[in-house]
Structures are given as structure tokens and as C-alpha cells.
Amino acid sequence: MIALIQRLFKIRIIRYGLVGGVGIPINVAALYIFQLLLSNFHLTFNFNLTGHPMTVNALYALASACAFEVSTIINFVLNQLFTYREQKIEGWHWMRRIAKAQLTSLSALSLSFAIGLILVYGLHVNEYIANPIGIILVFVYNFFISKRFVFKPTTALNPDVNVQAK
């Protein structure tokens, strides 16, 4: 059994998924905290696009975006230390890589956010259920875009590549 678990931990998408699994309760807790912090603000907007007036409470939208940002930063650090631990980076490489993570997570945020909005406002699903559903549905997309753009080893970080190129 231990050998199976060790083999599973060698599979990068499994490690990435474990980090993401940790990120979901962090995201839900942050969503709750931001909704509490923002609950005193009146964040309602009135729309009349189709001849039918509609009032939208933007509290969930703003709190969800803030919660996603918190979980994105925590997930980046955990992925760097656990999922991509063989890619040793130091100093400004951390800052560049976290900036890339922020940029790529904007597309994941957009997809997850759209799913959450459809579930909350369109299907009237509870926001604490809709939010994790959006995150889970975007998982595979997020893994591959992060692998390609964020955690792609650079020649400066991998001296073996420089030796082979000469």
C-alpha cells in the first residue's frame, strides 16, 4: 500500500490535485470571510437590459474574486514547494514565477467565476457549493496552463540544458 502511495505521489497531476484539494477549503473559508467583511456595503446593481428589471447583489462576485486570489497565492507556493519541488528557484525568480501564476490564473478565474455566476444567479445554487464546483471543473485546464507557462523550467534554472545546448 505504501509503495502504491509513493508511486502516486510521483505523478505530477496527482500532487497538483492534492494541492488544489487543499486550496478548495481555503477558498471557501476566504469566501465566507470576505462575505462577512463586505456584508455592510450595499453592492447591488439594477439592470434593465431585456425590459425586465433585475437587481443583482454583487457581494458574491466581489467576495469570490478575493477568495480566489487568496487561494491562488497559497496554491502557487504549495505547488512550487511540493508539486514542482525539483525546480529550485531563488530570489527574483520567485517573483517572476508568481507574476506568471497570477496572469495565468486570471483565465482560470474567468472560467471558474463564470461557472459560479451561472450556478448562483442562473440556477440558484448555494454559493458555498457553486464556488468549489467552478474550481473543480477548471482543474484540468489550470493544470495544463500552469505546467506550460508557470512551472516550465527555464535554461537559467536548469544548468543541464545550458550544457547540452553548447
N, C-alpha and C positions, 0 to 999 in steps of 0.2 A: 504494500500500500504506500509506504514512504517513497519507494522508487518511482511509483506512478506519479505521485505529487511532485517529486523532484523533476521528472520529465515534463510534466505540465508547466511547471514554473520556467522551463527553458523556452517555452513557446511565447514569443513576444506579445501576441494578441491576447493571450491569457493574462499575462502580467498587466497589460494595458487595461483589460477589462476589470481586473481586481482593483486597480487604481480608480477607474471610473465608478466601480461599485462603492468605493469609499466616498467618492465625490457626490453621489446622489443624496445620501442623508445630510451631508454638509450643505448641499444646495437647498434642500427642503428646510433645514434649520435656518439658513440665511434668509430664505424667502419669508419664513414666519417672522423673523426678527425685523426685516425691512418693512414688512406689512405693519408690524406694531409701531415702528419708528415713524412711518409715513401716514399712519391712520388719522392723525389730527389735521392733515392737509386735505383740502377738498380738491380732488383730482378728477372731477367729472367734466365731460365734454358733451355738448349737444350737437347731433348731426341731423341733417335732413337731406340726404342725397337722393332718395327714391320717392320722396313725397310722404314718407312715413318718419316722423320724428323719432330719434333714438338717442338715449342718454347712455354714455359709456363711462364707467368708473375706471380710470387709468391706474388705480392703485396697484392692481395685479401686474400690469405691464411694467411699471417702473420698478416695483419690488422684484419681479422676476429677472429683469436685466441686471440689477445689482447683485442678486443671489448667484446668477450665472457667472458674473465677474469674479466673485469670491471663490467659487468652486473651480473656476478656470485657473486661477493663480495657484491654488493648493494642488490641483491635479498636475499642473506643469512641474512643480517642484517634486512631487512624488514620482512622476514619470521619469524625470531626469535622474533621480536617485535610485529608482528601482527598475523601471522598465528598460531604460537606456543607460544603465549604470556603467557599461563598458566604454561609453563615450565621456571620457573625463574632460570637463571644461572648467575654466577658471576665469576670474576677473570679468572683463567686459564681454567675454563670450557668453556668460550667463545673461547679461543684459540684452545682447543681440538676440539670443535664442528666445528669451521671454517676450521680447518685442515681436518676433515672428509668431510665437504662440498666440499672442494677443490678436494679431492680424488674422491668422488662420481661424481662430476661434470665433471671429465675427461672422464667418459664413455658417459655422455650426450653430452659433447663437441665433442667426436669422432663421435657419430651418427649425430648430428646437422651439424658438419663440413663436413661429407661425403655427406649428403644430399645437403648442399650448394655447394660443389665442383661439384657434378653431375649436379646440376641445372645451375651453372655458366659456367663450362667448357664443359659439355656434351650437355646441352640443350640451352645454350647461353641466360639464363635468367639474367636480371639485378641483380647485387649483392645486391642492396638495397631491392629487392623483394625476392631473394633466401635466404638471411640470416634469415629474420623473418619466412619464410616458414619452414626452418630447425628447428628453435626454437619451433614453434607451433607443428610440427609433433612429437617432442621429449617430449612434455609437460607431457603426462600421464606417460611415463616411468620415467621421472625425479621426478614427484610427489611421486611415489611409492618407488623408491630407496632412496629418501631423507627421506621419512617417516620411512623407515625401518632402515637406517643406520645413518642418521644425527640427526634427531629430535626424536629419540627413547629415552624416559625418562630412566635415569639410577637410580639405587637404591640410589645413593648419592644425587640425585636431588629430589627424591620423598620419604620423610620420611614415608609416609603411607605404602609403600612397605616393608620397614625395620620392621615396627611394625607387619605387617601381617606375615612376614617370621619367626618371633620368636615364 
